[in-house]
């Protein structure tokens, strides 16, 4: 039985209404109320466990009371819960398909956590670009995969998708600015690195002779580029929704973003301008598709689960 733990601080004048909401919800268990002990913010401390499938409706009710503005709400995952079999069966029967619904506050918190742009974000992008450049000039697919895993750009991409879904202009602008600045830094650093490689003749013999299978795979955007980016965008959002890190890793090594930026720099440094043009198209194509598909997948999942909730509610009252 999946649960979350919610800790709340409520102003004294609001506590009665909050407790009424919590006590009336059949998905709320282990409700504890401690008057007057909370500080910063000051108020009454409340805590409870909530069946995950019922958490979205409960949290909407608490926000309607403006508890998140006048007090505070903290959500924690429950790794293990020991409860009676009757409680489990009652919870699953009560919730139906909603017992598997994501808790959207947790989902958005995971996405927001990835949409923070510390200096390390830009450093990781630069390092990923340099690794990608080595993979291109040595025709090493393994290094290209390594560059994909190191690159942190998907966090910014999915944060922009959330901004579109939530119509948050500041989040969209912040994410786009981080992507633009990060990729520019990676491209410039990788270009300078590629000039050094060319100047000292450090590229592989095959690459020097024009045998460039890795580069050719990156700088030729086609239908399959769109198909892979679309599927990766869907899986990426679903993996964040379900907290499946293994699937998210697969997304990182499926999309051609950092490799395309690295290939653009390397191609420009070696004077291969048609390849450079193809790489920049590949980069823009992947970023745009991932953002658009991510926003649509978020919206679709919310819509589907709302419909499931309404259907189960009608079935329960019928």
C-alpha positions in Angstrom: 0.0 0.0 0.0 1.7 3.2 -1.2 1.6 6.1 1.3 3.0 9.6 1.8 3.6 11.4 5.1 2.4 15.0 5.4 3.6 17.4 8.0 1.8 20.7 8.4 1.9 23.9 10.4 -1.4 25.6 10.7 -2.3 29.0 12.2 -4.5 28.5 15.2 -7.5 30.1 13.6 -7.3 27.7 10.6 -6.6 24.5 12.4 -10.2 23.5 13.0 -11.0 23.7 9.2 -7.8 21.8 8.3 -8.5 19.0 10.8 -12.1 18.8 9.5 -10.7 18.2 6.0 -8.2 15.6 7.1 -10.6 13.8 9.4 -13.3 13.6 6.8 -11.0 12.0 4.2 -11.0 8.2 4.3 -7.5 8.0 2.8 -6.0 9.8 5.8 -4.5 7.6 8.5 -2.6 8.3 11.8 -3.7 11.9 12.2 -1.8 13.7 14.9 -2.6 17.3 16.1 -0.2 19.1 18.5 -1.6 22.6 19.3 0.8 25.6 19.6 4.2 23.8 19.4 5.3 24.9 15.9 7.8 27.7 15.3 8.8 29.4 12.1 6.0 29.5 11.1 4.2 29.6 14.4 1.1 27.6 14.9 -0.2 24.1 15.5 1.7 21.1 14.2 -0.2 18.4 12.3 0.9 15.2 10.8 -0.8 12.3 9.0 -0.2 9.5 6.5 -2.2 9.5 3.3 -2.8 6.7 0.8 -1.0 8.0 -2.3 -4.0 7.6 -4.6 -6.0 10.0 -2.5 -3.3 12.6 -1.9 -4.0 14.8 -4.9 -7.6 15.5 -3.9 -6.6 16.0 -0.2 -3.8 18.5 -1.2 -6.2 20.4 -3.4 -8.4 20.8 -0.4 -5.6 22.0 1.8 -4.5 24.5 -0.9 -8.1 25.7 -1.1 -7.8 26.6 2.6 -4.5 28.4 1.7 -2.7 26.3 4.2 0.4 26.4 1.9 0.4 30.2 2.1 -0.7 30.8 5.7 1.3 27.9 7.2 3.3 25.2 5.6 3.0 21.7 4.0 5.8 19.2 3.8 5.4 15.9 1.9 7.7 12.9 2.5 7.6 9.5 0.9 6.9 6.5 3.1 9.3 3.7 2.3 7.5 1.1 4.3 4.2 0.9 6.1 3.0 -1.9 8.4 -0.8 -1.9 8.6 -3.6 -4.4 9.0 -4.8 -6.3 6.0 -8.2 -4.9 6.4 -6.8 -1.4 6.1 -5.0 -2.3 2.9 -8.0 -3.9 1.4 -10.3 -1.0 2.4 -7.8 1.5 0.9 -7.4 -0.3 -2.4 -11.1 -0.9 -2.7 -11.9 2.7 -1.9 -9.4 4.1 -4.4 -9.7 1.6 -7.2 -7.4 2.6 -10.1 -6.5 5.8 -8.3 -4.3 3.7 -5.9 -1.7 3.9 -8.6 -2.1 7.6 -9.3 1.0 9.8 -9.1 1.2 12.5 -6.4 1.6 15.5 -8.6 3.3 17.7 -5.9 6.0 15.0 -5.7 6.3 14.8 -9.4 6.6 18.6 -9.8 9.1 18.7 -6.9 11.3 16.2 -8.7 11.1 18.3 -11.9 11.8 21.6 -10.0 14.8 20.0 -8.4 16.3 19.2 -11.8 15.5 22.8 -13.0 18.1 24.4 -10.8 21.1 25.8 -12.6 24.1 25.9 -10.2 27.6 26.5 -11.8 28.0 22.7 -11.9 25.2 22.6 -14.4 27.3 24.5 -16.9 30.4 22.7 -16.0 28.8 19.3 -16.6 27.6 20.5 -20.0 31.1 21.7 -21.0 32.7 18.4 -19.8 30.0 16.4 -21.6 30.8 18.3 -24.8 34.5 17.6 -24.5 33.9 13.9 -23.9 31.6 13.9 -27.0 34.3 15.6 -29.0 36.8 12.9 -28.1 34.2 10.3 -29.1 33.7 11.9 -32.5 37.4 12.3 -33.4 38.2 8.8 -32.3 35.0 7.3 -33.7 34.1 5.9 -30.3 30.4 5.3 -29.7 31.1 4.4 -26.1 32.4 7.9 -25.4 29.3 9.4 -27.1 27.1 7.4 -24.7 29.3 8.6 -21.8 28.7 12.2 -23.0 25.0 11.7 -23.1 24.9 10.4 -19.5 27.1 13.2 -18.2 25.1 16.0 -19.8 22.5 17.5 -17.4 20.4 19.3 -20.1 17.4 17.1 -19.8 16.7 18.6 -16.4 16.3 22.0 -18.0 14.3 20.6 -20.8 11.7 18.9 -18.5 11.6 22.1 -16.3 10.6 24.1 -19.4 8.0 21.5 -20.2 6.6 21.9 -16.7 6.6 25.7 -17.2 4.6 25.3 -20.4 2.1 23.0 -18.7 1.8 25.4 -15.7 1.9 28.5 -17.9 4.8 29.8 -15.8 6.7 32.3 -17.9 9.6 32.8 -15.4 10.3 29.0 -15.3 10.2 28.8 -19.1 12.6 31.8 -19.5 14.9 30.6 -16.8 15.2 27.1 -18.4 15.7 28.5 -22.0 18.3 30.9 -20.7 20.2 28.1 -19.0 20.0 25.9 -22.0 21.2 28.6 -24.4 24.1 29.7 -22.1 25.1 26.2 -21.3 25.2 25.0 -24.8 27.0 28.1 -26.0 29.7 27.5 -23.3 29.9 23.8 -24.3 30.1 24.6 -28.0 32.8 27.3 -27.5 34.9 25.1 -25.2 34.6 22.1 -27.5 35.4 24.2 -30.5 38.7 25.4 -28.9 39.5 21.8 -27.9 38.8 20.5 -31.4 41.2 23.2 -32.8 43.9 21.9 -30.5 43.2 18.4 -31.7 43.4 19.5 -35.3 46.5 21.6 -34.8 48.5 18.8 -33.2 47.0 16.1 -35.5 45.6 14.1 -32.6 42.5 12.9 -34.4 42.3 9.2 -35.3 43.7 8.2 -38.7 40.3 7.1 -39.9 38.7 10.5 -38.9 41.5 12.3 -40.7 40.8 10.3 -43.9 37.1 11.2 -43.7 35.9 8.0 -42.3 33.5 9.4 -39.6 30.7 7.0 -38.9 29.9 8.5 -35.4 29.8 12.0 -36.8 27.7 10.9 -39.8 25.2 9.3 -37.4 24.8 12.6 -35.5 24.8 15.2 -38.2 22.1 13.6 -40.4 18.7 14.4 -38.8 15.8 12.4 -40.3 12.5 10.9 -39.5 14.1 8.5 -36.9 15.6 11.5 -35.1 12.0 12.8 -34.5 10.7 9.4 -33.6 13.4 8.7 -31.0 13.1 12.2 -29.5 9.3 11.8 -29.3 9.5 8.4 -27.6 12.2 9.6 -25.3 10.2 12.6 -24.3 7.2 10.5 -23.4 9.3 8.0 -21.4 11.2 10.8 -19.7 8.1 12.3 -18.2 6.6 8.9 -17.3 9.8 7.9 -15.5 9.7 11.2 -13.5 6.1 10.6 -12.8 6.8 7.1 -11.5 10.2 7.9 -10.0 11.9 5.2 -12.2 15.5 6.3 -12.5 16.5 3.3 -14.6 14.1 4.4 -17.4 15.3 8.0 -17.1 18.9 6.9 -17.7 17.7 5.3 -20.9 16.3 8.7 -21.9 19.7 10.3 -21.4 21.4 7.9 -23.8 18.6 8.1 -26.4 18.5 11.8 -27.4 21.1 13.5 -29.5 21.7 16.9 -27.7 25.2 17.0 -26.3 26.6 14.8 -29.1 25.1 17.2 -31.7 26.6 20.2 -29.9 30.0 18.5 -29.8 29.7 17.4 -33.5 28.9 21.0 -34.5 32.1 22.3 -32.7 34.3 19.5 -34.1 32.9 19.9 -37.7 33.4 23.7 -37.5 37.0 23.3 -36.3 37.8 20.9 -39.1 36.0 23.1 -41.7 33.2 20.5 -42.4 30.4 23.1 -42.7 27.6 20.8 -44.1 28.2 18.5 -41.2 28.1 21.4 -38.8 24.8 22.6 -40.3 23.3 19.1 -39.9 24.5 18.9 -36.3 22.9 22.2 -35.2 19.7 21.2 -36.9 19.8 17.9 -35.0 20.4 19.7 -31.7 17.5 22.2 -32.2 15.2 19.4 -33.4 15.8 17.2 -30.3 15.5 20.1 -27.8 12.2 21.4 -29.4 10.7 17.9 -29.7 11.6 17.0 -26.1 10.1 20.2 -24.7 6.9 19.9 -26.7 6.3 16.2 -26.1 7.2 16.6 -22.4 4.6 19.4 -22.0 1.9 17.4 -23.9 2.7 14.2 -21.9 2.4 16.0 -18.6 -0.9 17.5 -19.6 -2.2 14.2 -20.9 -1.3 12.3 -17.7 -3.1 14.9 -15.6 -6.2 14.7 -17.8 -6.2 10.9 -17.8 -5.9 10.6 -14.0 -8.6 13.3 -13.5 -10.9 11.3 -15.6 -10.1 8.1 -13.7 -10.9 9.9 -10.5 -14.2 11.2 -11.8 -15.1 7.7 -13.1 -14.3 6.0 -9.8 -16.3 8.7 -7.9 -19.3 8.1 -10.1 -19.0 4.3 -9.6 -18.7 4.8 -5.8 -21.8 7.0 -5.6 -23.7 4.8 -8.1 
